[in-house]
Amino acid sequence: MSATAKAAGRLGLLDPLRGILALCVAVYHLSVWFDLTQSGSGQNMAFAKLGNYGVSAFFVLSGFLLFRTASWSRIQAEGVPRFWLRRFLRLAPVFYLACALNIAFHLGMGPDPTPRFLLENITLTFGAFHPNHALVTGGWYVGLVSLLYFVYPALAWLREKGGLWFLAALALGLWAWSLPSTLYGVMAEPRWNQFHTYVLGPNQLFLLAWGGLLAGLHARTDLRLDPKVALLLALPLLWLLLRPTPQFFDHLTALTGWLRYRYLLIVTLLVALAAFTRAGESGPVGRVLTHLGAWSYGLYLIHPFTMKLVEPHFVGRLGFSLALGLALVAAAALHRWVEEPIGRWGKG
């Protein structure tokens, strides 16, 4: 989520998509925290699917970008330590800032900051133990992507040897690994442990491999869609994702079982449409979404903090709007004053 607009702009409409996904996640969380919709209503279910499957789409997108842009020959040229450093600098600064704010102001996002959890978060290794050891809301995504970055040089070498067949086997194998957890493992847990089980690696890592498979297909052809055609093709997929059936009241119900795989196929196709679309001149809306895409990592991690800031003073739609507006401003500032300077330093 923290790649620059320029980098993503070379790959279709991925940067505008990234901005939309980050906005969906923030709107979903803030709508729940400010109690904007009634459980089981069409709007409530739509927000739940957009927010939760927005995170899933981020996994697919992250896998696509990494496998598409970081070949084994490139890693060899720069060296594995340099590759790890660049990836670390993309994730760590904003994540560290969010963790520091949580700890300093005792906001209770995540477990108590014991020495063990502090060490896991400082080293970004918590994803290997439990993604919800993150000391900030939403940090579980960071933990799992950090795992991918760590093992990726080996995956890049295997891809060099095995080509598209390796990527297909990886995507299929990790998907099969997810079946027990998705089909019955999450909902079989006590209520307090269901989300903790949902975020575990077996239930998520296959999405990174799906993105890798898309990257392999993308590299095999120069065929690209016209943006208008891609948007028309996206409309029925969005309808299938957002239609208010089947009805659910517990949001985890829509994140488990075969229903989850149906929705994951839809969001993967949406990522594919964005990736396989020809990049063109952006109008005003496109430019706004491109900027939003560049801010997406900060928006993802910072919007829980603006909720904490606003919620004691304002409720309902006003509180929601203020929290979302402040999150966008903070995300833009983080990108301008933290991500961009550190990113330039990492490339130097």
TIGUPA-627376 format. One line per 2 residues: number of its first residue (from 1); their letters; for each residue x, y, z of N, C-alpha, C. Coordinates in steps of 0.02 Angstrom, whole numbers. Example, Ala and Ser with C-alpha at 12.3 -4.5 7.8 and 13.67 -1.06 7.14 Angstrom:
TIGUPA-627376
1 = AS = 660 -284 390 615 -225 390 660 -165 390 ~ 642 -112 354 684 -53 357 645 2 394
//
This chain:
TIGUPA-627376
1 = MS = 40 -60 0 0 0 0 42 63 0 ~ 106 56 14 148 115 22 190 131 -39
3 = AT = 178 97 -96 216 113 -155 197 181 -181 ~ 241 214 -217 227 281 -241 179 280 -298
5 = AK = 148 337 -310 100 342 -366 134 330 -432 ~ 196 354 -440 231 346 -502 243 273 -518
7 = AA = 264 234 -468 278 164 -480 216 126 -500 ~ 161 138 -464 100 102 -479 69 125 -544
9 = GR = 80 189 -562 51 216 -623 74 181 -685 ~ 131 148 -684 155 111 -741 118 45 -749
11 = LG = 77 27 -702 42 -37 -704 -33 -24 -701 ~ -59 -1 -756 -131 7 -763 -161 56 -713
13 = LL = -216 35 -683 -253 77 -636 -244 55 -564 ~ -187 25 -549 -177 -2 -482 -173 52 -429
15 = DP = -143 109 -445 -139 160 -393 -207 190 -376 ~ -248 209 -426 -316 230 -408 -354 176 -370
17 = LR = -346 113 -390 -380 59 -353 -357 56 -281 ~ -292 65 -270 -266 64 -202 -298 119 -160
19 = GI = -307 178 -190 -340 232 -153 -411 215 -135 ~ -447 185 -183 -517 165 -169 -520 113 -114
21 = LA = -475 64 -116 -475 11 -65 -461 39 4 ~ -411 83 10 -397 113 76 -456 153 102
23 = LC = -489 189 57 -548 227 77 -604 181 100 ~ -613 125 66 -664 76 86 -651 49 155
25 = VA = -588 33 170 -571 7 236 -586 59 290 ~ -564 121 278 -575 174 327 -649 188 337
27 = VY = -687 191 283 -759 205 288 -794 149 326 ~ -775 87 312 -805 31 348 -792 35 423
29 = HL = -729 41 442 -714 44 513 -748 103 548 ~ -744 161 517 -774 221 548 -850 215 551
31 = SV = -881 184 501 -954 177 504 -975 131 561 ~ -934 80 575 -948 36 632 -937 72 697
33 = WF = -880 106 704 -863 140 766 -910 197 782 ~ -937 231 731 -984 285 742 -1057 263 734
35 = DL = -1067 198 727 -1134 167 728 -1180 200 677 ~ -1158 202 614 -1197 237 562 -1251 194 531
37 = TQ = -1243 127 531 -1291 85 496 -1317 31 542 ~ -1375 5 526 -1407 -47 565 -1383 -115 542
39 = SG = -1365 -158 588 -1341 -225 571 -1392 -262 528 ~ -1369 -292 475 -1412 -329 430 -1442 -288 374
41 = SG = -1434 -222 376 -1460 -179 323 -1416 -185 261 ~ -1442 -165 204 -1404 -169 142 -1340 -127 146
43 = QN = -1346 -67 175 -1288 -24 179 -1235 -53 226 ~ -1258 -81 282 -1212 -111 330 -1175 -170 298
45 = MA = -1210 -212 261 -1178 -269 229 -1130 -246 174 ~ -1150 -194 137 -1106 -168 84 -1041 -141 113
47 = FA = -1047 -101 167 -987 -74 200 -942 -131 225 ~ -974 -183 255 -935 -239 282 -896 -274 227
49 = KL = -929 -285 170 -895 -320 115 -842 -276 84 ~ -856 -212 74 -806 -168 45 -745 -161 90
51 = GN = -756 -155 155 -701 -146 201 -659 -209 208 ~ -691 -264 224 -654 -326 235 -622 -353 172
53 = YG = -659 -352 117 -631 -377 55 -586 -326 22 ~ -589 -263 45 -539 -215 25 -470 -235 51
55 = VS = -467 -258 113 -404 -283 140 -381 -345 101 ~ -427 -390 85 -409 -448 45 -380 -428 -22
57 = AF = -411 -378 -53 -386 -354 -118 -316 -324 -110 ~ -302 -292 -53 -235 -266 -41 -183 -323 -41
59 = FV = -201 -380 -13 -155 -436 -14 -141 -458 -86 ~ -194 -464 -126 -185 -484 -196 -143 -432 -232
61 = LS = -158 -369 -222 -122 -315 -254 -48 -314 -233 ~ -36 -324 -169 34 -325 -144 73 -382 -176
63 = GF = 42 -441 -180 76 -497 -212 89 -484 -285 ~ 41 -454 -319 49 -438 -390 108 -390 -400
65 = LL = 109 -335 -363 162 -286 -373 231 -314 -359 ~ 237 -354 -306 302 -380 -290 327 -429 -343
67 = FR = 285 -477 -361 305 -526 -411 314 -495 -481 ~ 279 -441 -493 284 -409 -560 345 -365 -567
69 = TA = 367 -335 -512 421 -285 -517 488 -309 -490 ~ 489 -362 -450 552 -384 -418 572 -453 -444
71 = SW = 604 -454 -501 628 -517 -530 689 -541 -492 ~ 705 -605 -502 765 -633 -471 828 -597 -495
73 = SR = 830 -580 -559 888 -545 -585 897 -476 -553 ~ 842 -443 -539 847 -378 -505 871 -386 -434
75 = IQ = 847 -437 -399 869 -449 -331 943 -467 -330 ~ 965 -508 -378 1036 -524 -383 1078 -462 -393
77 = AE = 1053 -416 -435 1092 -356 -451 1100 -311 -391 ~ 1047 -303 -352 1052 -257 -294 1074 -293 -231
79 = GV = 1067 -358 -228 1084 -396 -169 1024 -405 -123 ~ 1020 -464 -93 963 -479 -49 959 -430 10
81 = PR = 1015 -414 45 1009 -366 100 980 -299 79 ~ 1000 -276 20 973 -212 -5 898 -218 -20
83 = FW = 878 -274 -49 807 -285 -62 768 -283 3 ~ 792 -319 54 757 -319 119 755 -249 149
85 = LR = 809 -211 142 810 -143 170 757 -99 138 ~ 752 -102 72 703 -60 38 632 -79 59
87 = RF = 619 -143 64 551 -164 84 538 -145 157 ~ 588 -151 200 581 -131 269 564 -57 275
89 = LR = 596 -16 234 585 56 237 516 75 210 ~ 485 32 171 417 46 148 367 34 204
91 = LA = 379 -16 245 330 -35 296 343 -3 363 ~ 405 0 384 421 12 455 407 83 479
93 = PV = 426 137 444 421 203 475 351 221 498 ~ 301 215 454 233 233 473 206 184 525
95 = FY = 223 120 517 202 71 566 231 86 635 ~ 295 102 639 326 120 702 292 181 733
97 = LA = 276 231 692 243 290 717 175 274 747 ~ 137 232 712 71 213 737 77 174 802
99 = CA = 125 128 807 135 91 869 155 137 926 ~ 198 185 911 221 232 962 163 274 989
101 = LN = 119 296 944 61 335 966 15 293 1010 ~ 5 230 991 -38 186 1031 -10 176 1101
103 = IA = 55 165 1105 87 152 1170 89 216 1212 ~ 107 271 1180 116 334 1217 50 358 1247
105 = FH = -5 348 1211 -70 374 1235 -114 319 1263 ~ -87 259 1273 -123 204 1305 -191 192 1272
107 = LG = -191 185 1206 -254 179 1169 -281 108 1165 ~ -241 59 1185 -266 -9 1189 -275 -43 1122
109 = MG = -238 -23 1071 -242 -56 1006 -194 -115 1005 ~ -219 -174 1014 -176 -232 1015 -160 -253 1086
111 = PD = -115 -302 1093 -98 -327 1160 -58 -278 1201 ~ -50 -292 1264 -7 -250 1306 65 -252 1279
113 = PT = 98 -194 1280 166 -191 1251 219 -222 1296 ~ 216 -287 1304 267 -323 1342 332 -323 1303
115 = PR = 388 -338 1336 452 -341 1299 449 -387 1239 ~ 415 -444 1246 410 -490 1189 374 -458 1130
117 = FL = 316 -428 1143 278 -398 1089 313 -337 1060 ~ 348 -300 1102 387 -243 1076 441 -268 1028
119 = LE = 476 -321 1047 528 -348 1004 499 -374 938 ~ 443 -409 942 412 -435 881 392 -378 834
121 = NI = 366 -323 862 344 -268 821 403 -228 793 ~ 455 -219 833 514 -183 809 547 -220 751
123 = TL = 549 -286 755 581 -326 703 533 -346 647 ~ 470 -328 654 418 -346 605 412 -421 595
125 = TF = 425 -458 648 421 -531 644 357 -559 675 ~ 313 -516 699 254 -541 735 208 -582 691
127 = GA = 210 -571 626 168 -610 581 185 -684 583 ~ 247 -700 601 268 -770 606 242 -803 669
129 = FH = 223 -764 719 197 -790 782 121 -785 785 ~ 96 -725 776 25 -713 769 16 -643 742
131 = PN = -20 -634 686 -27 -567 657 -59 -517 705 ~ -101 -540 752 -133 -494 799 -89 -478 859
133 = HA = -25 -494 855 23 -467 903 43 -396 884 ~ 17 -372 828 31 -303 808 6 -254 861
135 = LV = 45 -202 874 27 -153 925 -11 -94 896 ~ -48 -107 843 -90 -55 813 -146 -90 775
137 = TG = -205 -60 773 -262 -88 737 -244 -94 663 ~ -259 -152 634 -245 -164 563 -174 -186 549
139 = GW = -132 -188 601 -62 -206 590 -52 -278 569 ~ -102 -320 575 -95 -390 555 -77 -395 481
141 = YV = -102 -349 441 -83 -348 370 -8 -338 362 ~ 20 -292 401 91 -277 398 132 -339 416
143 = GL = 111 -375 467 147 -434 488 150 -487 434 ~ 95 -498 399 94 -550 348 132 -529 285
145 = VS = 128 -465 266 166 -441 209 240 -443 224 ~ 259 -429 287 330 -434 306 356 -505 296
147 = LL = 314 -555 311 334 -624 298 348 -636 224 ~ 305 -609 182 315 -616 110 382 -584 89
149 = YF = 395 -524 114 457 -490 96 518 -531 117 ~ 513 -563 175 570 -601 200 585 -662 156
151 = VY = 533 -698 136 544 -759 98 546 -746 23 ~ 532 -684 2 524 -672 -70 586 -687 -112
153 = PA = 647 -671 -89 705 -690 -132 705 -764 -152 ~ 688 -808 -105 684 -879 -122 628 -892 -171
155 = LA = 570 -859 -162 515 -867 -209 533 -842 -278 ~ 570 -785 -281 591 -758 -345 637 -807 -382
157 = WL = 682 -839 -345 727 -889 -375 687 -949 -401 ~ 639 -972 -362 598 -1029 -383 556 -1010 -444
159 = RE = 532 -949 -445 494 -927 -504 539 -926 -566 ~ 600 -904 -557 648 -903 -613 657 -973 -641
161 = KG = 657 -1023 -597 667 -1092 -619 602 -1124 -644 ~ 547 -1109 -611 485 -1144 -626 435 -1105 -668
163 = GL = 445 -1039 -675 402 -999 -717 330 -997 -692 ~ 284 -993 -740 213 -987 -724 187 -1049 -689
165 = WF = 216 -1107 -703 194 -1168 -670 207 -1164 -594 ~ 264 -1136 -576 278 -1128 -504 228 -1082 -471
167 = LA = 213 -1025 -504 165 -978 -475 95 -1010 -468 ~ 75 -1049 -518 10 -1082 -514 9 -1134 -458
169 = AL = 63 -1172 -450 66 -1221 -396 66 -1187 -328 ~ 102 -1132 -322 103 -1095 -259 33 -1069 -242
171 = AL = -1 -1040 -291 -68 -1013 -278 -117 -1068 -260 ~ -113 -1125 -294 -159 -1180 -280 -143 -1212 -213
173 = GL = -79 -1222 -199 -60 -1254 -136 -78 -1213 -75 ~ -65 -1148 -77 -83 -1106 -20 -158 -1099 -13
175 = WA = -194 -1099 -70 -267 -1097 -65 -293 -1161 -31 ~ -265 -1218 -49 -286 -1280 -17 -272 -1278 58
177 = WS = -216 -1247 77 -199 -1240 148 -251 -1199 185 ~ -285 -1153 150 -334 -1110 183 -401 -1144 194
179 = LP = -414 -1199 160 -481 -1229 162 -505 -1246 232 ~ -467 -1282 273 -493 -1299 340 -511 -1238 381
181 = ST = -468 -1187 379 -481 -1127 419 -542 -1090 394 ~ -546 -1080 328 -601 -1040 301 -668 -1076 306
183 = LY = -668 -1141 293 -732 -1176 290 -762 -1191 358 ~ -720 -1204 409 -750 -1218 474 -707 -1195 533
185 = GV = -643 -1183 523 -599 -1169 579 -614 -1104 615 ~ -630 -1051 578 -641 -985 610 -704 -987 653
187 = MA = -759 -1008 624 -823 -1006 660 -828 -1059 714 ~ -785 -1110 713 -785 -1161 765 -752 -1136 829
189 = EP = -716 -1081 825 -683 -1053 884 -732 -1016 929 ~ -715 -1007 993 -755 -963 1035 -759 -893 1005
191 = RW = -812 -858 1020 -823 -792 989 -762 -746 996 ~ -731 -746 1054 -676 -700 1066 -615 -716 1023
193 = NQ = -611 -778 998 -552 -799 960 -564 -805 885 ~ -623 -789 862 -639 -799 791 -599 -753 746
195 = FH = -597 -689 762 -558 -643 719 -483 -658 725 ~ -460 -676 784 -390 -695 792 -372 -754 746
197 = TY = -420 -800 738 -408 -857 694 -413 -837 620 ~ -459 -791 606 -468 -768 537 -404 -738 508
199 = VL = -366 -700 548 -309 -664 521 -246 -707 515 ~ -248 -769 537 -188 -811 535 -165 -825 463
201 = GP = -101 -839 456 -71 -849 391 -107 -898 345 ~ -126 -958 369 -159 -1005 324 -221 -977 291
203 = NQ = -254 -929 323 -315 -901 296 -304 -841 251 ~ -241 -817 245 -228 -755 209 -174 -759 156
205 = LF = -122 -800 168 -62 -797 127 -75 -818 55 ~ -126 -859 43 -139 -880 -26 -158 -820 -70
207 = LL = -184 -767 -39 -202 -708 -79 -141 -674 -108 ~ -86 -674 -72 -23 -648 -99 -1 -690 -159
209 = AW = -10 -756 -154 9 -800 -209 -38 -791 -269 ~ -102 -778 -256 -147 -763 -311 -123 -700 -349
211 = GG = -101 -650 -311 -73 -591 -343 -11 -608 -383 ~ 31 -653 -357 90 -674 -393 73 -709 -458
213 = LL = 20 -750 -458 -1 -784 -519 -27 -733 -570 ~ -63 -683 -547 -85 -629 -592 -25 -594 -623
215 = AG = 27 -583 -582 87 -551 -607 120 -592 -662 ~ 122 -659 -652 150 -702 -703 112 -698 -768
217 = LH = 45 -698 -764 4 -691 -823 12 -623 -856 ~ 17 -572 -815 26 -503 -840 91 -497 -880
219 = AR = 143 -531 -856 208 -526 -890 209 -566 -955 ~ 161 -611 -965 162 -654 -1025 128 -622 -1085
221 = TD = 93 -566 -1075 56 -536 -1131 59 -460 -1126 ~ 57 -429 -1184 53 -356 -1188 -19 -331 -1197
223 = LR = -66 -377 -1197 -136 -358 -1206 -160 -317 -1147 ~ -187 -258 -1160 -213 -214 -1108 -280 -186 -1129
225 = LD = -324 -177 -1079 -391 -153 -1092 -394 -77 -1095 ~ -441 -51 -1132 -456 20 -1129 -488 35 -1061
227 = PK = -471 90 -1029 -499 105 -962 -575 104 -960 ~ -608 129 -1013 -681 130 -1012 -709 59 -1015
229 = VA = -677 16 -1054 -699 -54 -1057 -690 -88 -989 ~ -633 -74 -957 -619 -104 -891 -671 -83 -840
231 = LL = -690 -19 -841 -740 5 -794 -808 -28 -806 ~ -826 -37 -870 -889 -70 -885 -888 -142 -862
233 = LA = -831 -176 -870 -826 -245 -846 -827 -249 -770 ~ -804 -196 -737 -803 -197 -664 -872 -190 -634
235 = LP = -919 -159 -669 -985 -145 -640 -1022 -209 -620 ~ -1027 -260 -663 -1063 -320 -641 -1027 -356 -584
237 = LL = -960 -352 -582 -924 -382 -526 -941 -346 -461 ~ -944 -280 -463 -962 -242 -403 -1034 -259 -381
239 = WL = -1078 -268 -430 -1147 -285 -413 -1149 -353 -378 ~ -1111 -402 -403 -1109 -468 -372 -1081 -464 -301
241 = LL = -1032 -420 -290 -1003 -413 -224 -1050 -379 -175 ~ -1086 -328 -198 -1124 -284 -152 -1198 -300 -148
243 = RP = -1224 -344 -189 -1295 -358 -184 -1312 -385 -114 ~ -1369 -365 -86 -1384 -378 -15 -1409 -449 -1
245 = TP = -1385 -498 -37 -1402 -568 -23 -1339 -609 -30 ~ -1330 -658 13 -1372 -675 71 -1364 -624 127
247 = QF = -1416 -616 166 -1413 -569 222 -1372 -598 279 ~ -1334 -555 313 -1295 -577 371 -1295 -521 422
249 = FD = -1289 -540 485 -1285 -492 540 -1216 -492 571 ~ -1185 -550 574 -1117 -557 598 -1071 -551 538
251 = HL = -1027 -501 537 -985 -489 479 -938 -547 464 ~ -919 -585 515 -876 -642 503 -910 -696 461
253 = TA = -977 -696 461 -1013 -744 420 -997 -735 347 ~ -988 -672 326 -971 -658 256 -897 -666 241
255 = LT = -857 -684 292 -785 -692 283 -764 -765 290 ~ -812 -810 291 -797 -881 300 -839 -922 252
257 = GW = -823 -987 249 -860 -1033 207 -847 -1021 133 ~ -885 -1057 91 -876 -1049 19 -895 -980 -4
259 = LR = -938 -945 34 -956 -876 16 -894 -832 13 ~ -846 -843 57 -786 -803 57 -747 -813 -9
261 = YR = -741 -874 -31 -703 -886 -92 -738 -854 -152 ~ -805 -853 -151 -841 -820 -206 -824 -745 -207
263 = YL = -826 -714 -149 -810 -643 -146 -736 -630 -162 ~ -692 -675 -140 -621 -667 -155 -607 -672 -230
265 = LI = -643 -716 -264 -635 -721 -336 -656 -655 -369 ~ -708 -624 -344 -732 -560 -372 -679 -506 -363
267 = VT = -652 -499 -302 -604 -445 -290 -538 -459 -327 ~ -521 -522 -335 -461 -539 -374 -470 -519 -447
269 = LL = -530 -531 -474 -544 -509 -542 -543 -433 -548 ~ -565 -398 -497 -563 -325 -499 -490 -300 -499
271 = VA = -447 -332 -459 -376 -314 -460 -348 -329 -529 ~ -366 -387 -558 -342 -404 -624 -363 -353 -676
273 = LA = -425 -331 -673 -448 -280 -721 -406 -216 -715 ~ -392 -195 -653 -351 -135 -644 -281 -145 -670
275 = AF = -253 -205 -660 -185 -219 -682 -180 -225 -758 ~ -230 -254 -789 -227 -267 -861 -258 -210 -901
277 = TR = -267 -152 -870 -294 -94 -905 -237 -48 -927 ~ -245 -20 -986 -194 25 -1012 -196 92 -974
279 = AG = -140 112 -948 -136 176 -913 -142 233 -964 ~ -181 283 -947 -191 339 -992 -190 404 -954
281 = ES = -210 457 -987 -214 522 -955 -269 522 -903 ~ -254 548 -845 -302 549 -790 -340 615 -789
283 = GP = -406 610 -781 -445 670 -770 -441 690 -697 ~ -482 740 -677 -479 763 -607 -492 707 -557
285 = VG = -541 664 -571 -556 610 -524 -498 561 -521 ~ -469 545 -579 -412 500 -580 -353 526 -542
287 = RV = -341 592 -548 -285 622 -511 -296 620 -437 ~ -358 633 -416 -374 629 -344 -363 558 -318
289 = LT = -387 509 -356 -379 439 -335 -306 417 -336 ~ -267 444 -382 -196 429 -384 -161 455 -322
291 = HL = -178 517 -302 -150 544 -240 -173 502 -181 ~ -236 483 -180 -262 443 -126 -226 375 -122
293 = GA = -210 347 -180 -172 285 -181 -104 293 -149 ~ -71 350 -162 -6 362 -131 -12 370 -56
295 = WS = -69 393 -32 -79 402 41 -107 340 74 ~ -120 287 37 -162 232 62 -133 197 124
297 = YG = -68 188 127 -39 153 184 -50 193 248 ~ -37 258 244 -49 301 302 -123 302 322
299 = LY = -167 306 272 -239 307 286 -260 242 321 ~ -233 186 298 -250 121 327 -231 118 401
301 = LI = -172 143 419 -148 137 488 -170 194 534 ~ -186 252 505 -198 311 547 -272 323 562
303 = HP = -318 298 521 -388 316 534 -414 292 602 ~ -389 236 631 -412 221 700 -393 274 751
305 = FT = -337 309 739 -316 361 786 -359 423 781 ~ -380 441 720 -424 499 714 -493 484 744
307 = MK = -514 420 741 -576 402 776 -568 413 850 ~ -512 390 879 -500 399 950 -500 473 969
309 = LV = -475 515 923 -472 587 936 -540 620 934 ~ -582 598 887 -646 631 875 -702 603 918
311 = EP = -702 538 928 -760 504 959 -781 530 1027 ~ -735 552 1071 -758 578 1135 -797 643 1130
313 = HF = -793 677 1073 -823 743 1066 -881 746 1016 ~ -879 703 965 -930 705 914 -952 633 897
315 = VG = -1015 625 882 -1042 558 866 -1078 561 799 ~ -1102 503 778 -1143 500 718 -1105 521 655
317 = RL = -1143 549 608 -1115 567 543 -1063 622 549 ~ -1074 669 595 -1025 722 604 -959 694 628
319 = GF = -961 651 677 -899 620 702 -866 579 648 ~ -905 541 610 -879 501 555 -843 546 504
321 = SL = -875 600 484 -847 644 433 -782 677 458 ~ -783 700 520 -723 732 548 -665 682 552
323 = AL = -679 622 576 -627 572 583 -598 553 515 ~ -641 545 465 -617 527 398 -577 584 368
325 = GL = -601 645 375 -565 703 349 -497 711 380 ~ -493 704 446 -429 709 481 -382 653 459
327 = AL = -409 593 449 -368 537 427 -337 550 358 ~ -376 579 313 -350 595 246 -295 648 250
329 = VA = -305 698 292 -253 750 300 -190 720 330 ~ -198 678 381 -140 647 413 -104 600 365
331 = AA = -142 563 324 -111 517 276 -71 555 224 ~ -98 612 201 -62 653 152 3 680 183
333 = AL = -1 701 245 59 728 279 111 673 289 ~ 89 614 308 136 558 318 171 540 252
335 = HR = 133 540 198 164 524 135 215 577 115 ~ 196 640 125 240 695 105 302 700 148
337 = WV = 295 691 213 350 706 259 385 645 287 ~ 356 586 277 388 525 303 403 476 247
339 = EE = 352 454 211 361 401 162 405 423 103 ~ 391 481 75 430 504 17 503 515 34
341 = PI = 521 552 87 592 561 102 629 496 117 ~ 598 453 156 630 389 172 635 345 110
343 = GR = 584 347 68 585 309 6 642 331 -40 ~ 653 397 -45 709 422 -86 775 401 -56
345 = WG = 780 402 9 842 381 42 855 307 30 ~ 802 267 32 810 195 22 832 178 -49
347 = KG = 813 220 -97 832 207 -166 902 234 -182 ~ 928 277 -138 992 308 -152 1051 261 -143
//
